[in-house]
Amino acid sequence: MDRENKPGLLNRLNRIEGQVRGVARMVEDDRYCIDILTQVQAARAALARVETELLKNHLGHCIESAIVSGDEAEQRRKAAELIHLLERATR
């Protein structure tokens, strides 16, 4: 993981954690379903942005390092990891 991105990602994840706690409070308080669903969508979108940043970091750091190294076995391993991750996402 790129150390420069880590504080920003942790900050985002902490905000998402707060959002999810807020959703739980909304459920406990019997808030209107559409209001709760709106907050769930916001939390999912925020997680998707974190996922995108992590994926960019992986491509820009781990995959790039494997390419630069010239190690074909490592390149294949990194590509297989990424393919497996994307396959899981489509299930």
N, CA, C and O atoms as a GROMACS GRO file, in nm:
protein
  364
    1MET      N    1   0.084  -0.118   0.000
    1MET     CA    2   0.000   0.000   0.000
    1MET      C    3   0.088   0.123   0.000
    1MET      O    4   0.190   0.128   0.069
    2ASP      N    5   0.049   0.221  -0.076
    2ASP     CA    6   0.121   0.348  -0.083
    2ASP      C    7   0.098   0.425   0.046
    2ASP      O    8  -0.016   0.455   0.081
    3ARG      N    9   0.204   0.456   0.117
    3ARG     CA   10   0.193   0.523   0.247
    3ARG      C   11   0.129   0.661   0.238
    3ARG      O   12   0.070   0.709   0.335
    4GLU      N   13   0.140   0.724   0.122
    4GLU     CA   14   0.079   0.856   0.105
    4GLU      C   15  -0.073   0.848   0.103
    4GLU      O   16  -0.140   0.941   0.147
    5ASN      N   17  -0.128   0.739   0.052
    5ASN     CA   18  -0.273   0.722   0.043
    5ASN      C   19  -0.336   0.672   0.172
    5ASN      O   20  -0.455   0.690   0.194
    6LYS      N   21  -0.256   0.610   0.256
    6LYS     CA   22  -0.309   0.544   0.376
    6LYS      C   23  -0.389   0.637   0.467
    6LYS      O   24  -0.500   0.600   0.505
    7PRO      N   25  -0.339   0.756   0.504
    7PRO     CA   26  -0.419   0.842   0.592
    7PRO      C   27  -0.553   0.882   0.532
    7PRO      O   28  -0.654   0.888   0.602
    8GLY      N   29  -0.555   0.911   0.404
    8GLY     CA   30  -0.679   0.949   0.338
    8GLY      C   31  -0.780   0.834   0.336
    8GLY      O   32  -0.899   0.854   0.359
    9LEU      N   33  -0.730   0.714   0.308
    9LEU     CA   34  -0.819   0.597   0.307
    9LEU      C   35  -0.874   0.569   0.447
    9LEU      O   36  -0.992   0.540   0.463
   10LEU      N   37  -0.788   0.578   0.547
   10LEU     CA   38  -0.834   0.556   0.684
   10LEU      C   39  -0.937   0.660   0.725
   10LEU      O   40  -1.035   0.628   0.792
   11ASN      N   41  -0.916   0.783   0.684
   11ASN     CA   42  -1.012   0.890   0.714
   11ASN      C   43  -1.147   0.859   0.649
   11ASN      O   44  -1.251   0.871   0.713
   12ARG      N   45  -1.144   0.819   0.524
   12ARG     CA   46  -1.269   0.784   0.454
   12ARG      C   47  -1.339   0.667   0.523
   12ARG      O   48  -1.461   0.670   0.542
   13LEU      N   49  -1.261   0.565   0.560
   13LEU     CA   50  -1.320   0.449   0.626
   13LEU      C   51  -1.380   0.484   0.762
   13LEU      O   52  -1.484   0.430   0.801
   14ASN      N   53  -1.316   0.574   0.833
   14ASN     CA   54  -1.372   0.620   0.961
   14ASN      C   55  -1.504   0.694   0.940
   14ASN      O   56  -1.598   0.678   1.018
   15ARG      N   57  -1.510   0.774   0.834
   15ARG     CA   58  -1.637   0.843   0.804
   15ARG      C   59  -1.746   0.744   0.767
   15ARG      O   60  -1.861   0.759   0.807
   16ILE      N   61  -1.709   0.642   0.689
   16ILE     CA   62  -1.805   0.539   0.651
   16ILE      C   63  -1.854   0.465   0.775
   16ILE      O   64  -1.973   0.436   0.788
   17GLU      N   65  -1.763   0.434   0.865
   17GLU     CA   66  -1.800   0.368   0.989
   17GLU      C   67  -1.904   0.452   1.064
   17GLU      O   68  -2.001   0.398   1.117
   18GLY      N   69  -1.883   0.582   1.068
   18GLY     CA   70  -1.980   0.672   1.132
   18GLY      C   71  -2.114   0.671   1.059
   18GLY      O   72  -2.220   0.674   1.121
   19GLN      N   73  -2.108   0.667   0.925
   19GLN     CA   74  -2.231   0.660   0.846
   19GLN      C   75  -2.310   0.534   0.880
   19GLN      O   76  -2.432   0.540   0.897
   20VAL      N   77  -2.242   0.422   0.890
   20VAL     CA   78  -2.309   0.295   0.917
   20VAL      C   79  -2.369   0.297   1.058
   20VAL      O   80  -2.480   0.248   1.078
   21ARG      N   81  -2.297   0.352   1.153
   21ARG     CA   82  -2.355   0.366   1.288
   21ARG      C   83  -2.479   0.454   1.284
   21ARG      O   84  -2.577   0.428   1.354
   22GLY      N   85  -2.475   0.558   1.202
   22GLY     CA   86  -2.591   0.645   1.187
   22GLY      C   87  -2.710   0.572   1.127
   22GLY      O   88  -2.824   0.595   1.167
   23VAL      N   89  -2.683   0.484   1.031
   23VAL     CA   90  -2.790   0.404   0.972
   23VAL      C   91  -2.851   0.313   1.078
   23VAL      O   92  -2.973   0.298   1.084
   24ALA      N   93  -2.768   0.253   1.161
   24ALA     CA   94  -2.818   0.166   1.267
   24ALA      C   95  -2.908   0.245   1.362
   24ALA      O   96  -3.013   0.196   1.404
   25ARG      N   97  -2.868   0.368   1.395
   25ARG     CA   98  -2.951   0.452   1.482
   25ARG      C   99  -3.084   0.485   1.414
   25ARG      O  100  -3.189   0.489   1.479
   26MET      N  101  -3.078   0.509   1.284
   26MET     CA  102  -3.202   0.537   1.210
   26MET      C  103  -3.297   0.418   1.217
   26MET      O  104  -3.418   0.436   1.234
   27VAL      N  105  -3.244   0.297   1.205
   27VAL     CA  106  -3.327   0.177   1.214
   27VAL      C  107  -3.385   0.166   1.355
   27VAL      O  108  -3.504   0.141   1.373
   28GLU      N  109  -3.299   0.185   1.455
   28GLU     CA  110  -3.345   0.180   1.595
   28GLU      C  111  -3.455   0.282   1.622
   28GLU      O  112  -3.548   0.255   1.698
   29ASP      N  113  -3.445   0.398   1.560
   29ASP     CA  114  -3.541   0.506   1.582
   29ASP      C  115  -3.663   0.497   1.490
   29ASP      O  116  -3.747   0.587   1.488
   30ASP      N  117  -3.673   0.387   1.414
   30ASP     CA  118  -3.786   0.366   1.323
   30ASP      C  119  -3.804   0.481   1.224
   30ASP      O  120  -3.916   0.527   1.199
   31ARG      N  121  -3.692   0.526   1.169
   31ARG     CA  122  -3.698   0.632   1.070
   31ARG      C  123  -3.761   0.581   0.942
   31ARG      O  124  -3.774   0.461   0.920
   32TYR      N  125  -3.801   0.674   0.857
   32TYR     CA  126  -3.866   0.645   0.730
   32TYR      C  127  -3.772   0.561   0.642
   32TYR      O  128  -3.653   0.593   0.629
   33CYS      N  129  -3.826   0.454   0.583
   33CYS     CA  130  -3.746   0.358   0.506
   33CYS      C  131  -3.663   0.426   0.396
   33CYS      O  132  -3.546   0.393   0.377
   34ILE      N  133  -3.724   0.517   0.323
   34ILE     CA  134  -3.653   0.583   0.213
   34ILE      C  135  -3.533   0.662   0.266
   34ILE      O  136  -3.428   0.665   0.202
   35ASP      N  137  -3.548   0.724   0.380
   35ASP     CA  138  -3.436   0.798   0.440
   35ASP      C  139  -3.322   0.702   0.477
   35ASP      O  140  -3.205   0.734   0.456
   36ILE      N  141  -3.357   0.586   0.531
   36ILE     CA  142  -3.256   0.487   0.566
   36ILE      C  143  -3.188   0.435   0.440
   36ILE      O  144  -3.066   0.426   0.434
   37LEU      N  145  -3.269   0.400   0.341
   37LEU     CA  146  -3.213   0.349   0.216
   37LEU      C  147  -3.121   0.451   0.148
   37LEU      O  148  -3.020   0.414   0.088
   38THR      N  149  -3.156   0.577   0.157
   38THR     CA  150  -3.070   0.682   0.101
   38THR      C  151  -2.934   0.682   0.169
   38THR      O  152  -2.831   0.698   0.103
   39GLN      N  153  -2.933   0.665   0.299
   39GLN     CA  154  -2.806   0.662   0.372
   39GLN      C  155  -2.727   0.534   0.343
   39GLN      O  156  -2.604   0.536   0.339
   40VAL      N  157  -2.798   0.423   0.324
   40VAL     CA  158  -2.730   0.298   0.287
   40VAL      C  159  -2.664   0.315   0.150
   40VAL      O  160  -2.550   0.272   0.131
   41GLN      N  161  -2.734   0.377   0.057
   41GLN     CA  162  -2.676   0.401  -0.076
   41GLN      C  163  -2.553   0.491  -0.066
   41GLN      O  164  -2.454   0.469  -0.136
   42ALA      N  165  -2.560   0.591   0.020
   42ALA     CA  166  -2.445   0.682   0.037
   42ALA      C  167  -2.325   0.606   0.093
   42ALA      O  168  -2.212   0.627   0.050
   43ALA      N  169  -2.349   0.518   0.190
   43ALA     CA  170  -2.240   0.439   0.248
   43ALA      C  171  -2.180   0.344   0.144
   43ALA      O  172  -2.058   0.328   0.136
   44ARG      N  173  -2.266   0.282   0.064
   44ARG     CA  174  -2.217   0.192  -0.041
   44ARG      C  175  -2.134   0.269  -0.144
   44ARG      O  176  -2.031   0.220  -0.189
   45ALA      N  177  -2.179   0.387  -0.179
   45ALA     CA  178  -2.104   0.469  -0.276
   45ALA      C  179  -1.968   0.508  -0.218
   45ALA      O  180  -1.867   0.509  -0.289
   46ALA      N  181  -1.966   0.541  -0.090
   46ALA     CA  182  -1.840   0.578  -0.024
   46ALA      C  183  -1.745   0.458  -0.022
   46ALA      O  184  -1.625   0.474  -0.046
   47LEU      N  185  -1.797   0.339   0.007
   47LEU     CA  186  -1.713   0.218   0.004
   47LEU      C  187  -1.663   0.191  -0.138
   47LEU      O  188  -1.549   0.147  -0.155
   48ALA      N  189  -1.745   0.216  -0.237
   48ALA     CA  190  -1.703   0.196  -0.376
   48ALA      C  191  -1.588   0.290  -0.411
   48ALA      O  192  -1.497   0.251  -0.484
   49ARG      N  193  -1.591   0.413  -0.358
   49ARG     CA  194  -1.480   0.506  -0.384
   49ARG      C  195  -1.352   0.458  -0.316
   49ARG      O  196  -1.243   0.471  -0.373
   50VAL      N  197  -1.363   0.403  -0.195
   50VAL     CA  198  -1.246   0.346  -0.129
   50VAL      C  199  -1.192   0.228  -0.210
   50VAL      O  200  -1.071   0.216  -0.229
   51GLU      N  201  -1.282   0.143  -0.256
   51GLU     CA  202  -1.242   0.029  -0.337
   51GLU      C  203  -1.167   0.075  -0.463
   51GLU      O  204  -1.066   0.016  -0.499
   52THR      N  205  -1.217   0.179  -0.528
   52THR     CA  206  -1.152   0.232  -0.648
   52THR      C  207  -1.012   0.283  -0.616
   52THR      O  208  -0.918   0.257  -0.690
   53GLU      N  209  -0.998   0.355  -0.506
   53GLU     CA  210  -0.867   0.407  -0.468
   53GLU      C  211  -0.770   0.293  -0.438
   53GLU      O  212  -0.653   0.298  -0.477
   54LEU      N  213  -0.818   0.189  -0.368
   54LEU     CA  214  -0.732   0.074  -0.339
   54LEU      C  215  -0.692   0.002  -0.467
   54LEU      O  216  -0.577  -0.041  -0.481
   55LEU      N  217  -0.784  -0.010  -0.560
   55LEU     CA  218  -0.754  -0.075  -0.687
   55LEU      C  219  -0.650   0.006  -0.765
   55LEU      O  220  -0.556  -0.050  -0.821
   56LYS      N  221  -0.668   0.137  -0.770
   56LYS     CA  222  -0.570   0.223  -0.837
   56LYS      C  223  -0.432   0.206  -0.773
   56LYS      O  224  -0.331   0.197  -0.842
   57ASN      N  225  -0.430   0.202  -0.639
   57ASN     CA  226  -0.304   0.186  -0.567
   57ASN      C  227  -0.239   0.052  -0.601
   57ASN      O  228  -0.119   0.044  -0.623
   58HIS      N  229  -0.320  -0.052  -0.605
   58HIS     CA  230  -0.268  -0.185  -0.638
   58HIS      C  231  -0.209  -0.186  -0.779
   58HIS      O  232  -0.101  -0.239  -0.802
   59LEU      N  233  -0.280  -0.127  -0.872
   59LEU     CA  234  -0.231  -0.122  -1.010
   59LEU      C  235  -0.104  -0.038  -1.021
   59LEU      O  236  -0.010  -0.075  -1.092
   60GLY      N  237  -0.104   0.075  -0.951
   60GLY     CA  238   0.009   0.166  -0.962
   60GLY      C  239   0.130   0.124  -0.881
   60GLY      O  240   0.240   0.175  -0.904
   61HIS      N  241   0.112   0.033  -0.788
   61HIS     CA  242   0.224  -0.006  -0.703
   61HIS      C  243   0.259  -0.154  -0.724
   61HIS      O  244   0.368  -0.186  -0.773
   62CYS      N  245   0.169  -0.242  -0.689
   62CYS     CA  246   0.198  -0.386  -0.692
   62CYS      C  247   0.212  -0.440  -0.834
   62CYS      O  248   0.308  -0.510  -0.866
   63ILE      N  249   0.115  -0.408  -0.919
   63ILE     CA  250   0.120  -0.457  -1.056
   63ILE      C  251   0.237  -0.394  -1.130
   63ILE      O  252   0.311  -0.462  -1.201
   64GLU      N  253   0.253  -0.264  -1.114
   64GLU     CA  254   0.364  -0.195  -1.180
   64GLU      C  255   0.499  -0.252  -1.136
   64GLU      O  256   0.588  -0.271  -1.219
   65SER      N  257   0.514  -0.281  -1.008
   65SER     CA  258   0.640  -0.339  -0.958
   65SER      C  259   0.667  -0.475  -1.022
   65SER      O  260   0.781  -0.508  -1.055
   66ALA      N  261   0.561  -0.554  -1.038
   66ALA     CA  262   0.578  -0.685  -1.101
   66ALA      C  263   0.620  -0.670  -1.246
   66ALA      O  264   0.703  -0.747  -1.295
   67ILE      N  265   0.565  -0.572  -1.315
   67ILE     CA  266   0.601  -0.549  -1.456
   67ILE      C  267   0.746  -0.503  -1.466
   67ILE      O  268   0.823  -0.554  -1.547
   68VAL      N  269   0.781  -0.406  -1.382
   68VAL     CA  270   0.917  -0.350  -1.386
   68VAL      C  271   1.021  -0.455  -1.349
   68VAL      O  272   1.132  -0.454  -1.401
   69SER      N  273   0.984  -0.546  -1.258
   69SER     CA  274   1.080  -0.648  -1.213
   69SER      C  275   1.121  -0.742  -1.326
   69SER      O  276   1.230  -0.799  -1.324
   70GLY      N  277   1.034  -0.757  -1.425
   70GLY     CA  278   1.062  -0.850  -1.534
   70GLY      C  279   1.038  -0.995  -1.497
   70GLY      O  280   1.060  -1.084  -1.579
   71ASP      N  281   0.995  -1.021  -1.375
   71ASP     CA  282   0.969  -1.157  -1.328
   71ASP      C  283   0.833  -1.202  -1.382
   71ASP      O  284   0.729  -1.161  -1.331
   72GLU      N  285   0.836  -1.286  -1.482
   72GLU     CA  286   0.712  -1.329  -1.548
   72GLU      C  287   0.621  -1.406  -1.454
   72GLU      O  288   0.499  -1.393  -1.462
   73ALA      N  289   0.677  -1.486  -1.366
   73ALA     CA  290   0.594  -1.562  -1.271
   73ALA      C  291   0.521  -1.466  -1.177
   73ALA      O  292   0.403  -1.485  -1.148
   74GLU      N  293   0.591  -1.365  -1.131
   74GLU     CA  294   0.527  -1.265  -1.043
   74GLU      C  295   0.420  -1.187  -1.120
   74GLU      O  296   0.314  -1.157  -1.065
   75GLN      N  297   0.448  -1.154  -1.244
   75GLN     CA  298   0.349  -1.085  -1.326
   75GLN      C  299   0.223  -1.170  -1.341
   75GLN      O  300   0.111  -1.119  -1.330
   76ARG      N  301   0.241  -1.298  -1.366
   76ARG     CA  302   0.126  -1.388  -1.378
   76ARG      C  303   0.049  -1.398  -1.247
   76ARG      O  304  -0.074  -1.399  -1.247
   77ARG      N  305   0.122  -1.406  -1.134
   77ARG     CA  306   0.056  -1.412  -1.003
   77ARG      C  307  -0.029  -1.288  -0.978
   77ARG      O  308  -0.143  -1.297  -0.933
   78LYS      N  309   0.028  -1.172  -1.006
   78LYS     CA  310  -0.045  -1.046  -0.983
   78LYS      C  311  -0.166  -1.036  -1.075
   78LYS      O  312  -0.272  -0.990  -1.033
   79ALA      N  313  -0.150  -1.078  -1.199
   79ALA     CA  314  -0.263  -1.075  -1.293
   79ALA      C  315  -0.372  -1.172  -1.247
   79ALA      O  316  -0.491  -1.139  -1.253
   80ALA      N  317  -0.332  -1.291  -1.202
   80ALA     CA  318  -0.430  -1.390  -1.156
   80ALA      C  319  -0.504  -1.339  -1.032
   80ALA      O  320  -0.625  -1.360  -1.020
   81GLU      N  321  -0.434  -1.273  -0.941
   81GLU     CA  322  -0.500  -1.215  -0.823
   81GLU      C  323  -0.607  -1.116  -0.863
   81GLU      O  324  -0.718  -1.116  -0.811
   82LEU      N  325  -0.571  -1.030  -0.957
   82LEU     CA  326  -0.664  -0.927  -1.002
   82LEU      C  327  -0.785  -0.988  -1.072
   82LEU      O  328  -0.899  -0.946  -1.050
   83ILE      N  329  -0.761  -1.087  -1.156
   83ILE     CA  330  -0.871  -1.155  -1.225
   83ILE      C  331  -0.962  -1.222  -1.124
   83ILE      O  332  -1.085  -1.214  -1.136
   84HIS      N  333  -0.905  -1.289  -1.024
   84HIS     CA  334  -0.985  -1.355  -0.921
   84HIS      C  335  -1.069  -1.253  -0.845
   84HIS      O  336  -1.186  -1.278  -0.817
   85LEU      N  337  -1.011  -1.140  -0.811
   85LEU     CA  338  -1.084  -1.034  -0.742
   85LEU      C  339  -1.203  -0.986  -0.825
   85LEU      O  340  -1.313  -0.971  -0.774
   86LEU      N  341  -1.179  -0.962  -0.953
   86LEU     CA  342  -1.286  -0.913  -1.040
   86LEU      C  343  -1.393  -1.018  -1.061
   86LEU      O  344  -1.511  -0.985  -1.072
   87GLU      N  345  -1.355  -1.144  -1.067
   87GLU     CA  346  -1.454  -1.252  -1.078
   87GLU      C  347  -1.543  -1.256  -0.956
   87GLU      O  348  -1.665  -1.272  -0.968
   88ARG      N  349  -1.485  -1.242  -0.837
   88ARG     CA  350  -1.565  -1.241  -0.713
   88ARG      C  351  -1.662  -1.124  -0.711
   88ARG      O  352  -1.773  -1.136  -0.658
   89ALA      N  353  -1.623  -1.013  -0.767
   89ALA     CA  354  -1.707  -0.894  -0.766
   89ALA      C  355  -1.831  -0.911  -0.853
   89ALA      O  356  -1.933  -0.845  -0.831
   90THR      N  357  -1.824  -0.998  -0.952
   90THR     CA  358  -1.938  -1.015  -1.044
   90THR      C  359  -2.032  -1.126  -1.002
   90THR      O  360  -2.130  -1.153  -1.071
   91ARG      N  361  -2.003  -1.192  -0.891
   91ARG     CA  362  -2.092  -1.300  -0.844
   91ARG      C  363  -2.212  -1.246  -0.773
   91ARG      O  364  -2.296  -1.322  -0.727
   0.00000   0.00000   0.00000
